[in-house]
C-alpha cells in the first residue's frame, strides 16, 4: 500500500466540495486501487440518507443517516503547532520516515 498524507485518527479539514471548511476525525480510509481514487470517511461529515429494508440488525427498516466518503485529495491534516490545514512532507528521523508539516516542520503524531 502506498504511503498517504493522512492516517486513520487524524484531524483533517475539507478543502474542497460541499463540506469545504469543516473539520473532523478520520474514521476509515479506502486506499486507491487501479480503477478507483482513494476515499476517506470523516466523523459526522458528508452525511447521507439511505433507505433500507428490514433485516436482522434493523428490524423495522426505514431511513438511516450515515457518513459518505470524501475524496482523499480533498482533505488536509491539521498542523499540531499552527492549528491550520497544511500539506505534508516526508522526513527521515533516525531510520524511520515520518510525516512533517511542509510549512513549519512540526512532526505529525503517528
Secondary structure, 3 states (H helix, E strand, C coil): CCCCCCCCCCEEEECCCCCCCCEEEEEEEECCCCCCCCEEEECCCCEEEEEECCCCCCCCCEEEEEECCEEHHHEEEECCCCCCECCEEEEEECCEEEEEECCCCCECCC
